[in-house]
Amino acid sequence: MPGPPPSADAPAQQTDPCAGIDEAVAGLDDLEQVPLAEHVERFDAVHTELTVALSSIDKV
């Protein structure tokens, strides 16, 4: 159930769409030393960060 709309005097949340991308991509730097079974988890983390960044650009 959705909550009430944010109040006008509540501070606007400022998020940088690129904030988590560099950190997520850095998780791929040592991929060749990581067991193959862990690759999917790392790629999923990057995909999630990219999805969040892209969806926040247009406030979708």
PDBQT receptor file of N, H, CA, C and O in Angstrom, charges set to zero:
ATOM      1  N   MET A   1       0.848  -1.171   0.000  1.00  0.00    +0.000 N 
ATOM      2  CA  MET A   1       0.000   0.000   0.000  1.00  0.00    +0.000 C 
ATOM      3  C   MET A   1       0.891   1.230   0.000  1.00  0.00    +0.000 C 
ATOM      4  O   MET A   1       1.761   1.361   0.861  1.00  0.00    +0.000 OA
ATOM      5  N   PRO A   2       0.692   2.124  -0.942  1.00  0.00    +0.000 N 
ATOM      6  CA  PRO A   2       1.537   3.311  -1.007  1.00  0.00    +0.000 C 
ATOM      7  C   PRO A   2       1.291   4.214   0.191  1.00  0.00    +0.000 C 
ATOM      8  O   PRO A   2       0.188   4.285   0.732  1.00  0.00    +0.000 OA
ATOM      9  N   GLY A   3       2.336   4.889   0.578  1.00  0.00    +0.000 N 
ATOM     10  H   GLY A   3       3.232   4.832   0.138  1.00  0.00    +0.000 HD
ATOM     11  CA  GLY A   3       2.245   5.811   1.695  1.00  0.00    +0.000 C 
ATOM     12  C   GLY A   3       1.784   7.180   1.236  1.00  0.00    +0.000 C 
ATOM     13  O   GLY A   3       1.479   7.386   0.061  1.00  0.00    +0.000 OA
ATOM     14  N   PRO A   4       1.737   8.105   2.164  1.00  0.00    +0.000 N 
ATOM     15  CA  PRO A   4       1.318   9.457   1.815  1.00  0.00    +0.000 C 
ATOM     16  C   PRO A   4       2.353  10.144   0.939  1.00  0.00    +0.000 C 
ATOM     17  O   PRO A   4       3.528   9.777   0.973  1.00  0.00    +0.000 OA
ATOM     18  N   PRO A   5       1.940  11.131   0.158  1.00  0.00    +0.000 N 
ATOM     19  CA  PRO A   5       2.909  11.847  -0.678  1.00  0.00    +0.000 C 
ATOM     20  C   PRO A   5       3.894  12.606   0.201  1.00  0.00    +0.000 C 
ATOM     21  O   PRO A   5       3.555  12.991   1.320  1.00  0.00    +0.000 OA
ATOM     22  N   PRO A   6       5.109  12.826  -0.293  1.00  0.00    +0.000 N 
ATOM     23  CA  PRO A   6       6.095  13.561   0.504  1.00  0.00    +0.000 C 
ATOM     24  C   PRO A   6       5.598  14.981   0.760  1.00  0.00    +0.000 C 
ATOM     25  O   PRO A   6       4.986  15.611  -0.102  1.00  0.00    +0.000 OA
ATOM     26  N   SER A   7       5.876  15.459   1.956  1.00  0.00    +0.000 N 
ATOM     27  H   SER A   7       6.373  14.947   2.656  1.00  0.00    +0.000 HD
ATOM     28  CA  SER A   7       5.423  16.806   2.295  1.00  0.00    +0.000 C 
ATOM     29  C   SER A   7       6.276  17.849   1.584  1.00  0.00    +0.000 C 
ATOM     30  O   SER A   7       7.420  17.586   1.215  1.00  0.00    +0.000 OA
ATOM     31  N   ALA A   8       5.714  19.012   1.401  1.00  0.00    +0.000 N 
ATOM     32  H   ALA A   8       4.784  19.225   1.700  1.00  0.00    +0.000 HD
ATOM     33  CA  ALA A   8       6.394  20.091   0.679  1.00  0.00    +0.000 C 
ATOM     34  C   ALA A   8       7.607  20.590   1.434  1.00  0.00    +0.000 C 
ATOM     35  O   ALA A   8       8.560  21.073   0.823  1.00  0.00    +0.000 OA
ATOM     36  N   ASP A   9       7.589  20.480   2.788  1.00  0.00    +0.000 N 
ATOM     37  H   ASP A   9       6.814  20.088   3.285  1.00  0.00    +0.000 HD
ATOM     38  CA  ASP A   9       8.723  20.970   3.554  1.00  0.00    +0.000 C 
ATOM     39  C   ASP A   9       9.794  19.908   3.783  1.00  0.00    +0.000 C 
ATOM     40  O   ASP A   9      10.797  20.178   4.445  1.00  0.00    +0.000 OA
ATOM     41  N   ALA A  10       9.597  18.707   3.247  1.00  0.00    +0.000 N 
ATOM     42  H   ALA A  10       8.782  18.487   2.710  1.00  0.00    +0.000 HD
ATOM     43  CA  ALA A  10      10.630  17.669   3.342  1.00  0.00    +0.000 C 
ATOM     44  C   ALA A  10      11.730  17.987   2.345  1.00  0.00    +0.000 C 
ATOM     45  O   ALA A  10      11.445  18.385   1.215  1.00  0.00    +0.000 OA
ATOM     46  N   PRO A  11      12.997  17.816   2.751  1.00  0.00    +0.000 N 
ATOM     47  CA  PRO A  11      14.087  18.108   1.813  1.00  0.00    +0.000 C 
ATOM     48  C   PRO A  11      14.060  17.149   0.630  1.00  0.00    +0.000 C 
ATOM     49  O   PRO A  11      13.827  15.952   0.794  1.00  0.00    +0.000 OA
ATOM     50  N   ALA A  12      14.298  17.677  -0.544  1.00  0.00    +0.000 N 
ATOM     51  H   ALA A  12      14.487  18.650  -0.677  1.00  0.00    +0.000 HD
ATOM     52  CA  ALA A  12      14.344  16.857  -1.753  1.00  0.00    +0.000 C 
ATOM     53  C   ALA A  12      15.566  15.957  -1.695  1.00  0.00    +0.000 C 
ATOM     54  O   ALA A  12      16.667  16.397  -1.364  1.00  0.00    +0.000 OA
ATOM     55  N   GLN A  13      15.354  14.699  -2.020  1.00  0.00    +0.000 N 
ATOM     56  H   GLN A  13      14.459  14.342  -2.288  1.00  0.00    +0.000 HD
ATOM     57  CA  GLN A  13      16.468  13.758  -2.002  1.00  0.00    +0.000 C 
ATOM     58  C   GLN A  13      17.292  13.968  -3.261  1.00  0.00    +0.000 C 
ATOM     59  O   GLN A  13      16.777  13.884  -4.376  1.00  0.00    +0.000 OA
ATOM     60  N   GLN A  14      18.560  14.236  -3.073  1.00  0.00    +0.000 N 
ATOM     61  H   GLN A  14      18.978  14.304  -2.167  1.00  0.00    +0.000 HD
ATOM     62  CA  GLN A  14      19.462  14.460  -4.197  1.00  0.00    +0.000 C 
ATOM     63  C   GLN A  14      20.297  13.207  -4.382  1.00  0.00    +0.000 C 
ATOM     64  O   GLN A  14      21.057  12.816  -3.497  1.00  0.00    +0.000 OA
ATOM     65  N   THR A  15      20.149  12.583  -5.537  1.00  0.00    +0.000 N 
ATOM     66  H   THR A  15      19.532  12.900  -6.257  1.00  0.00    +0.000 HD
ATOM     67  CA  THR A  15      20.944  11.396  -5.817  1.00  0.00    +0.000 C 
ATOM     68  C   THR A  15      21.690  11.590  -7.123  1.00  0.00    +0.000 C 
ATOM     69  O   THR A  15      21.154  12.112  -8.100  1.00  0.00    +0.000 OA
ATOM     70  N   ASP A  16      22.916  11.166  -7.113  1.00  0.00    +0.000 N 
ATOM     71  H   ASP A  16      23.351  10.742  -6.319  1.00  0.00    +0.000 HD
ATOM     72  CA  ASP A  16      23.738  11.219  -8.315  1.00  0.00    +0.000 C 
ATOM     73  C   ASP A  16      23.581   9.889  -9.031  1.00  0.00    +0.000 C 
ATOM     74  O   ASP A  16      23.952   8.853  -8.479  1.00  0.00    +0.000 OA
ATOM     75  N   PRO A  17      23.038   9.887 -10.250  1.00  0.00    +0.000 N 
ATOM     76  CA  PRO A  17      22.827   8.633 -10.950  1.00  0.00    +0.000 C 
ATOM     77  C   PRO A  17      24.111   7.842 -11.177  1.00  0.00    +0.000 C 
ATOM     78  O   PRO A  17      24.063   6.631 -11.391  1.00  0.00    +0.000 OA
ATOM     79  N   CYS A  18      25.247   8.512 -11.130  1.00  0.00    +0.000 N 
ATOM     80  H   CYS A  18      25.286   9.496 -10.956  1.00  0.00    +0.000 HD
ATOM     81  CA  CYS A  18      26.515   7.836 -11.380  1.00  0.00    +0.000 C 
ATOM     82  C   CYS A  18      27.211   7.395 -10.094  1.00  0.00    +0.000 C 
ATOM     83  O   CYS A  18      28.296   6.817 -10.152  1.00  0.00    +0.000 OA
ATOM     84  N   ALA A  19      26.612   7.656  -8.944  1.00  0.00    +0.000 N 
ATOM     85  H   ALA A  19      25.730   8.126  -8.897  1.00  0.00    +0.000 HD
ATOM     86  CA  ALA A  19      27.284   7.419  -7.674  1.00  0.00    +0.000 C 
ATOM     87  C   ALA A  19      27.774   5.983  -7.495  1.00  0.00    +0.000 C 
ATOM     88  O   ALA A  19      28.918   5.780  -7.089  1.00  0.00    +0.000 OA
ATOM     89  N   GLY A  20      26.956   4.999  -7.782  1.00  0.00    +0.000 N 
ATOM     90  H   GLY A  20      26.027   5.164  -8.112  1.00  0.00    +0.000 HD
ATOM     91  CA  GLY A  20      27.353   3.623  -7.533  1.00  0.00    +0.000 C 
ATOM     92  C   GLY A  20      27.974   2.917  -8.718  1.00  0.00    +0.000 C 
ATOM     93  O   GLY A  20      28.452   1.791  -8.584  1.00  0.00    +0.000 OA
ATOM     94  N   ILE A  21      27.976   3.557  -9.876  1.00  0.00    +0.000 N 
ATOM     95  H   ILE A  21      27.587   4.472  -9.985  1.00  0.00    +0.000 HD
ATOM     96  CA  ILE A  21      28.461   2.889 -11.087  1.00  0.00    +0.000 C 
ATOM     97  C   ILE A  21      29.950   2.572 -10.994  1.00  0.00    +0.000 C 
ATOM     98  O   ILE A  21      30.359   1.444 -11.267  1.00  0.00    +0.000 OA
ATOM     99  N   ASP A  22      30.763   3.554 -10.614  1.00  0.00    +0.000 N 
ATOM    100  H   ASP A  22      30.431   4.471 -10.392  1.00  0.00    +0.000 HD
ATOM    101  CA  ASP A  22      32.208   3.324 -10.545  1.00  0.00    +0.000 C 
ATOM    102  C   ASP A  22      32.554   2.207  -9.575  1.00  0.00    +0.000 C 
ATOM    103  O   ASP A  22      33.418   1.376  -9.856  1.00  0.00    +0.000 OA
ATOM    104  N   GLU A  23      31.877   2.190  -8.434  1.00  0.00    +0.000 N 
ATOM    105  H   GLU A  23      31.176   2.865  -8.206  1.00  0.00    +0.000 HD
ATOM    106  CA  GLU A  23      32.142   1.141  -7.445  1.00  0.00    +0.000 C 
ATOM    107  C   GLU A  23      31.742  -0.237  -7.978  1.00  0.00    +0.000 C 
ATOM    108  O   GLU A  23      32.471  -1.214  -7.803  1.00  0.00    +0.000 OA
ATOM    109  N   ALA A  24      30.584  -0.303  -8.624  1.00  0.00    +0.000 N 
ATOM    110  H   ALA A  24      29.992   0.490  -8.766  1.00  0.00    +0.000 HD
ATOM    111  CA  ALA A  24      30.128  -1.581  -9.167  1.00  0.00    +0.000 C 
ATOM    112  C   ALA A  24      31.055  -2.076 -10.268  1.00  0.00    +0.000 C 
ATOM    113  O   ALA A  24      31.397  -3.257 -10.309  1.00  0.00    +0.000 OA
ATOM    114  N   VAL A  25      31.463  -1.179 -11.159  1.00  0.00    +0.000 N 
ATOM    115  H   VAL A  25      31.185  -0.219 -11.125  1.00  0.00    +0.000 HD
ATOM    116  CA  VAL A  25      32.363  -1.562 -12.249  1.00  0.00    +0.000 C 
ATOM    117  C   VAL A  25      33.727  -1.967 -11.689  1.00  0.00    +0.000 C 
ATOM    118  O   VAL A  25      34.378  -2.857 -12.236  1.00  0.00    +0.000 OA
ATOM    119  N   ALA A  26      34.158  -1.331 -10.619  1.00  0.00    +0.000 N 
ATOM    120  H   ALA A  26      33.629  -0.608 -10.174  1.00  0.00    +0.000 HD
ATOM    121  CA  ALA A  26      35.433  -1.708  -9.994  1.00  0.00    +0.000 C 
ATOM    122  C   ALA A  26      35.401  -3.150  -9.492  1.00  0.00    +0.000 C 
ATOM    123  O   ALA A  26      36.445  -3.790  -9.369  1.00  0.00    +0.000 OA
ATOM    124  N   GLY A  27      34.208  -3.658  -9.205  1.00  0.00    +0.000 N 
ATOM    125  H   GLY A  27      33.360  -3.138  -9.306  1.00  0.00    +0.000 HD
ATOM    126  CA  GLY A  27      34.076  -5.050  -8.788  1.00  0.00    +0.000 C 
ATOM    127  C   GLY A  27      34.409  -6.031  -9.891  1.00  0.00    +0.000 C 
ATOM    128  O   GLY A  27      34.553  -7.226  -9.634  1.00  0.00    +0.000 OA
ATOM    129  N   LEU A  28      34.536  -5.542 -11.124  1.00  0.00    +0.000 N 
ATOM    130  H   LEU A  28      34.420  -4.571 -11.333  1.00  0.00    +0.000 HD
ATOM    131  CA  LEU A  28      34.901  -6.404 -12.244  1.00  0.00    +0.000 C 
ATOM    132  C   LEU A  28      36.409  -6.414 -12.499  1.00  0.00    +0.000 C 
ATOM    133  O   LEU A  28      36.900  -7.210 -13.299  1.00  0.00    +0.000 OA
ATOM    134  N   ASP A  29      37.140  -5.530 -11.818  1.00  0.00    +0.000 N 
ATOM    135  H   ASP A  29      36.741  -4.883 -11.168  1.00  0.00    +0.000 HD
ATOM    136  CA  ASP A  29      38.580  -5.400 -12.073  1.00  0.00    +0.000 C 
ATOM    137  C   ASP A  29      39.355  -6.697 -11.881  1.00  0.00    +0.000 C 
ATOM    138  O   ASP A  29      40.245  -7.003 -12.675  1.00  0.00    +0.000 OA
ATOM    139  N   ASP A  30      39.039  -7.456 -10.854  1.00  0.00    +0.000 N 
ATOM    140  H   ASP A  30      38.316  -7.208 -10.209  1.00  0.00    +0.000 HD
ATOM    141  CA  ASP A  30      39.798  -8.673 -10.570  1.00  0.00    +0.000 C 
ATOM    142  C   ASP A  30      39.010  -9.928 -10.946  1.00  0.00    +0.000 C 
ATOM    143  O   ASP A  30      39.188 -10.986 -10.342  1.00  0.00    +0.000 OA
ATOM    144  N   LEU A  31      38.155  -9.802 -11.926  1.00  0.00    +0.000 N 
ATOM    145  H   LEU A  31      38.010  -8.943 -12.416  1.00  0.00    +0.000 HD
ATOM    146  CA  LEU A  31      37.261 -10.893 -12.303  1.00  0.00    +0.000 C 
ATOM    147  C   LEU A  31      38.006 -12.165 -12.683  1.00  0.00    +0.000 C 
ATOM    148  O   LEU A  31      37.520 -13.268 -12.433  1.00  0.00    +0.000 OA
ATOM    149  N   GLU A  32      39.186 -12.019 -13.286  1.00  0.00    +0.000 N 
ATOM    150  H   GLU A  32      39.581 -11.123 -13.489  1.00  0.00    +0.000 HD
ATOM    151  CA  GLU A  32      39.925 -13.225 -13.707  1.00  0.00    +0.000 C 
ATOM    152  C   GLU A  32      40.434 -14.044 -12.524  1.00  0.00    +0.000 C 
ATOM    153  O   GLU A  32      40.757 -15.220 -12.691  1.00  0.00    +0.000 OA
ATOM    154  N   GLN A  33      40.512 -13.449 -11.328  1.00  0.00    +0.000 N 
ATOM    155  H   GLN A  33      40.250 -12.494 -11.192  1.00  0.00    +0.000 HD
ATOM    156  CA  GLN A  33      40.945 -14.193 -10.144  1.00  0.00    +0.000 C 
ATOM    157  C   GLN A  33      39.767 -14.757  -9.349  1.00  0.00    +0.000 C 
ATOM    158  O   GLN A  33      39.966 -15.500  -8.388  1.00  0.00    +0.000 OA
ATOM    159  N   VAL A  34      38.557 -14.409  -9.740  1.00  0.00    +0.000 N 
ATOM    160  H   VAL A  34      38.396 -13.805 -10.521  1.00  0.00    +0.000 HD
ATOM    161  CA  VAL A  34      37.358 -14.833  -9.020  1.00  0.00    +0.000 C 
ATOM    162  C   VAL A  34      36.840 -16.123  -9.642  1.00  0.00    +0.000 C 
ATOM    163  O   VAL A  34      36.858 -16.273 -10.863  1.00  0.00    +0.000 OA
ATOM    164  N   PRO A  35      36.376 -17.063  -8.805  1.00  0.00    +0.000 N 
ATOM    165  CA  PRO A  35      35.802 -18.291  -9.368  1.00  0.00    +0.000 C 
ATOM    166  C   PRO A  35      34.648 -17.979 -10.329  1.00  0.00    +0.000 C 
ATOM    167  O   PRO A  35      33.875 -17.045 -10.114  1.00  0.00    +0.000 OA
ATOM    168  N   LEU A  36      34.554 -18.761 -11.360  1.00  0.00    +0.000 N 
ATOM    169  H   LEU A  36      35.182 -19.520 -11.535  1.00  0.00    +0.000 HD
ATOM    170  CA  LEU A  36      33.548 -18.550 -12.398  1.00  0.00    +0.000 C 
ATOM    171  C   LEU A  36      32.141 -18.468 -11.817  1.00  0.00    +0.000 C 
ATOM    172  O   LEU A  36      31.309 -17.714 -12.323  1.00  0.00    +0.000 OA
ATOM    173  N   ALA A  37      31.868 -19.218 -10.781  1.00  0.00    +0.000 N 
ATOM    174  H   ALA A  37      32.543 -19.830 -10.370  1.00  0.00    +0.000 HD
ATOM    175  CA  ALA A  37      30.539 -19.223 -10.174  1.00  0.00    +0.000 C 
ATOM    176  C   ALA A  37      30.162 -17.853  -9.602  1.00  0.00    +0.000 C 
ATOM    177  O   ALA A  37      28.975 -17.577  -9.430  1.00  0.00    +0.000 OA
ATOM    178  N   GLU A  38      31.128 -16.997  -9.305  1.00  0.00    +0.000 N 
ATOM    179  H   GLU A  38      32.092 -17.222  -9.445  1.00  0.00    +0.000 HD
ATOM    180  CA  GLU A  38      30.859 -15.679  -8.732  1.00  0.00    +0.000 C 
ATOM    181  C   GLU A  38      30.736 -14.580  -9.800  1.00  0.00    +0.000 C 
ATOM    182  O   GLU A  38      30.374 -13.449  -9.477  1.00  0.00    +0.000 OA
ATOM    183  N   HIS A  39      31.029 -14.898 -11.047  1.00  0.00    +0.000 N 
ATOM    184  H   HIS A  39      31.323 -15.817 -11.309  1.00  0.00    +0.000 HD
ATOM    185  CA  HIS A  39      30.957 -13.899 -12.115  1.00  0.00    +0.000 C 
ATOM    186  C   HIS A  39      29.549 -13.345 -12.287  1.00  0.00    +0.000 C 
ATOM    187  O   HIS A  39      29.372 -12.138 -12.450  1.00  0.00    +0.000 OA
ATOM    188  N   VAL A  40      28.556 -14.211 -12.252  1.00  0.00    +0.000 N 
ATOM    189  H   VAL A  40      28.699 -15.191 -12.120  1.00  0.00    +0.000 HD
ATOM    190  CA  VAL A  40      27.174 -13.779 -12.470  1.00  0.00    +0.000 C 
ATOM    191  C   VAL A  40      26.769 -12.754 -11.418  1.00  0.00    +0.000 C 
ATOM    192  O   VAL A  40      26.129 -11.754 -11.742  1.00  0.00    +0.000 OA
ATOM    193  N   GLU A  41      27.131 -12.993 -10.177  1.00  0.00    +0.000 N 
ATOM    194  H   GLU A  41      27.651 -13.806  -9.914  1.00  0.00    +0.000 HD
ATOM    195  CA  GLU A  41      26.797 -12.059  -9.098  1.00  0.00    +0.000 C 
ATOM    196  C   GLU A  41      27.425 -10.685  -9.346  1.00  0.00    +0.000 C 
ATOM    197  O   GLU A  41      26.785  -9.655  -9.132  1.00  0.00    +0.000 OA
ATOM    198  N   ARG A  42      28.662 -10.678  -9.790  1.00  0.00    +0.000 N 
ATOM    199  H   ARG A  42      29.182 -11.514  -9.964  1.00  0.00    +0.000 HD
ATOM    200  CA  ARG A  42      29.345  -9.408 -10.063  1.00  0.00    +0.000 C 
ATOM    201  C   ARG A  42      28.711  -8.669 -11.244  1.00  0.00    +0.000 C 
ATOM    202  O   ARG A  42      28.499  -7.458 -11.183  1.00  0.00    +0.000 OA
ATOM    203  N   PHE A  43      28.407  -9.409 -12.328  1.00  0.00    +0.000 N 
ATOM    204  H   PHE A  43      28.579 -10.393 -12.378  1.00  0.00    +0.000 HD
ATOM    205  CA  PHE A  43      27.770  -8.782 -13.479  1.00  0.00    +0.000 C 
ATOM    206  C   PHE A  43      26.366  -8.281 -13.123  1.00  0.00    +0.000 C 
ATOM    207  O   PHE A  43      25.944  -7.226 -13.597  1.00  0.00    +0.000 OA
ATOM    208  N   ASP A  44      25.647  -9.035 -12.291  1.00  0.00    +0.000 N 
ATOM    209  H   ASP A  44      25.990  -9.891 -11.906  1.00  0.00    +0.000 HD
ATOM    210  CA  ASP A  44      24.320  -8.593 -11.862  1.00  0.00    +0.000 C 
ATOM    211  C   ASP A  44      24.402  -7.297 -11.063  1.00  0.00    +0.000 C 
ATOM    212  O   ASP A  44      23.538  -6.432 -11.205  1.00  0.00    +0.000 OA
ATOM    213  N   ALA A  45      25.424  -7.149 -10.229  1.00  0.00    +0.000 N 
ATOM    214  H   ALA A  45      26.126  -7.852 -10.114  1.00  0.00    +0.000 HD
ATOM    215  CA  ALA A  45      25.588  -5.922  -9.442  1.00  0.00    +0.000 C 
ATOM    216  C   ALA A  45      25.803  -4.726 -10.361  1.00  0.00    +0.000 C 
ATOM    217  O   ALA A  45      25.231  -3.659 -10.138  1.00  0.00    +0.000 OA
ATOM    218  N   VAL A  46      26.622  -4.899 -11.390  1.00  0.00    +0.000 N 
ATOM    219  H   VAL A  46      27.087  -5.765 -11.571  1.00  0.00    +0.000 HD
ATOM    220  CA  VAL A  46      26.863  -3.812 -12.342  1.00  0.00    +0.000 C 
ATOM    221  C   VAL A  46      25.575  -3.511 -13.113  1.00  0.00    +0.000 C 
ATOM    222  O   VAL A  46      25.219  -2.347 -13.296  1.00  0.00    +0.000 OA
ATOM    223  N   HIS A  47      24.888  -4.541 -13.557  1.00  0.00    +0.000 N 
ATOM    224  H   HIS A  47      25.177  -5.487 -13.409  1.00  0.00    +0.000 HD
ATOM    225  CA  HIS A  47      23.637  -4.348 -14.290  1.00  0.00    +0.000 C 
ATOM    226  C   HIS A  47      22.624  -3.588 -13.435  1.00  0.00    +0.000 C 
ATOM    227  O   HIS A  47      21.947  -2.689 -13.934  1.00  0.00    +0.000 OA
ATOM    228  N   THR A  48      22.516  -3.936 -12.172  1.00  0.00    +0.000 N 
ATOM    229  H   THR A  48      23.066  -4.666 -11.767  1.00  0.00    +0.000 HD
ATOM    230  CA  THR A  48      21.587  -3.261 -11.271  1.00  0.00    +0.000 C 
ATOM    231  C   THR A  48      21.938  -1.783 -11.128  1.00  0.00    +0.000 C 
ATOM    232  O   THR A  48      21.057  -0.926 -11.200  1.00  0.00    +0.000 OA
ATOM    233  N   GLU A  49      23.214  -1.483 -10.928  1.00  0.00    +0.000 N 
ATOM    234  H   GLU A  49      23.930  -2.179 -10.869  1.00  0.00    +0.000 HD
ATOM    235  CA  GLU A  49      23.631  -0.081 -10.791  1.00  0.00    +0.000 C 
ATOM    236  C   GLU A  49      23.360   0.709 -12.063  1.00  0.00    +0.000 C 
ATOM    237  O   GLU A  49      22.921   1.857 -11.999  1.00  0.00    +0.000 OA
ATOM    238  N   LEU A  50      23.617   0.106 -13.212  1.00  0.00    +0.000 N 
ATOM    239  H   LEU A  50      23.973  -0.827 -13.264  1.00  0.00    +0.000 HD
ATOM    240  CA  LEU A  50      23.343   0.783 -14.481  1.00  0.00    +0.000 C 
ATOM    241  C   LEU A  50      21.844   1.019 -14.664  1.00  0.00    +0.000 C 
ATOM    242  O   LEU A  50      21.437   2.080 -15.138  1.00  0.00    +0.000 OA
ATOM    243  N   THR A  51      21.034   0.048 -14.296  1.00  0.00    +0.000 N 
ATOM    244  H   THR A  51      21.365  -0.814 -13.911  1.00  0.00    +0.000 HD
ATOM    245  CA  THR A  51      19.586   0.184 -14.396  1.00  0.00    +0.000 C 
ATOM    246  C   THR A  51      19.081   1.311 -13.498  1.00  0.00    +0.000 C 
ATOM    247  O   THR A  51      18.249   2.116 -13.915  1.00  0.00    +0.000 OA
ATOM    248  N   VAL A  52      19.583   1.366 -12.272  1.00  0.00    +0.000 N 
ATOM    249  H   VAL A  52      20.259   0.712 -11.933  1.00  0.00    +0.000 HD
ATOM    250  CA  VAL A  52      19.188   2.425 -11.340  1.00  0.00    +0.000 C 
ATOM    251  C   VAL A  52      19.596   3.790 -11.883  1.00  0.00    +0.000 C 
ATOM    252  O   VAL A  52      18.811   4.738 -11.855  1.00  0.00    +0.000 OA
ATOM    253  N   ALA A  53      20.824   3.881 -12.377  1.00  0.00    +0.000 N 
ATOM    254  H   ALA A  53      21.462   3.111 -12.401  1.00  0.00    +0.000 HD
ATOM    255  CA  ALA A  53      21.308   5.158 -12.905  1.00  0.00    +0.000 C 
ATOM    256  C   ALA A  53      20.476   5.607 -14.104  1.00  0.00    +0.000 C 
ATOM    257  O   ALA A  53      20.096   6.774 -14.197  1.00  0.00    +0.000 OA
ATOM    258  N   LEU A  54      20.195   4.688 -15.013  1.00  0.00    +0.000 N 
ATOM    259  H   LEU A  54      20.504   3.740 -14.937  1.00  0.00    +0.000 HD
ATOM    260  CA  LEU A  54      19.425   5.061 -16.202  1.00  0.00    +0.000 C 
ATOM    261  C   LEU A  54      17.982   5.435 -15.854  1.00  0.00    +0.000 C 
ATOM    262  O   LEU A  54      17.423   6.369 -16.430  1.00  0.00    +0.000 OA
ATOM    263  N   SER A  55      17.392   4.715 -14.926  1.00  0.00    +0.000 N 
ATOM    264  H   SER A  55      17.846   3.956 -14.458  1.00  0.00    +0.000 HD
ATOM    265  CA  SER A  55      15.999   5.025 -14.582  1.00  0.00    +0.000 C 
ATOM    266  C   SER A  55      15.885   6.319 -13.801  1.00  0.00    +0.000 C 
ATOM    267  O   SER A  55      14.831   6.955 -13.823  1.00  0.00    +0.000 OA
ATOM    268  N   SER A  56      16.934   6.724 -13.114  1.00  0.00    +0.000 N 
ATOM    269  H   SER A  56      17.790   6.207 -13.096  1.00  0.00    +0.000 HD
ATOM    270  CA  SER A  56      16.856   7.964 -12.336  1.00  0.00    +0.000 C 
ATOM    271  C   SER A  56      17.120   9.198 -13.186  1.00  0.00    +0.000 C 
ATOM    272  O   SER A  56      16.806  10.311 -12.763  1.00  0.00    +0.000 OA
ATOM    273  N   ILE A  57      17.680   9.028 -14.356  1.00  0.00    +0.000 N 
ATOM    274  H   ILE A  57      17.934   8.124 -14.699  1.00  0.00    +0.000 HD
ATOM    275  CA  ILE A  57      17.975  10.178 -15.214  1.00  0.00    +0.000 C 
ATOM    276  C   ILE A  57      16.705  10.925 -15.590  1.00  0.00    +0.000 C 
ATOM    277  O   ILE A  57      16.651  12.153 -15.520  1.00  0.00    +0.000 OA
ATOM    278  N   ASP A  58      15.691  10.180 -15.987  1.00  0.00    +0.000 N 
ATOM    279  H   ASP A  58      15.735   9.183 -16.044  1.00  0.00    +0.000 HD
ATOM    280  CA  ASP A  58      14.422  10.781 -16.391  1.00  0.00    +0.000 C 
ATOM    281  C   ASP A  58      13.362  10.661 -15.294  1.00  0.00    +0.000 C 
ATOM    282  O   ASP A  58      12.178  10.901 -15.535  1.00  0.00    +0.000 OA
ATOM    283  N   LYS A  59      13.791  10.292 -14.106  1.00  0.00    +0.000 N 
ATOM    284  H   LYS A  59      14.752  10.097 -13.911  1.00  0.00    +0.000 HD
ATOM    285  CA  LYS A  59      12.880  10.108 -12.967  1.00  0.00    +0.000 C 
ATOM    286  C   LYS A  59      11.769   9.140 -13.295  1.00  0.00    +0.000 C 
ATOM    287  O   LYS A  59      10.614   9.355 -12.928  1.00  0.00    +0.000 OA
ATOM    288  N   VAL A  60      12.131   8.047 -14.003  1.00  0.00    +0.000 N 
ATOM    289  H   VAL A  60      13.070   7.872 -14.300  1.00  0.00    +0.000 HD
ATOM    290  CA  VAL A  60      11.148   7.029 -14.391  1.00  0.00    +0.000 C 
ATOM    291  C   VAL A  60      10.912   6.114 -13.222  1.00  0.00    +0.000 C 
ATOM    292  O   VAL A  60      10.118   5.178 -13.320  1.00  0.00    +0.000 OA
TER     293      VAL A  60
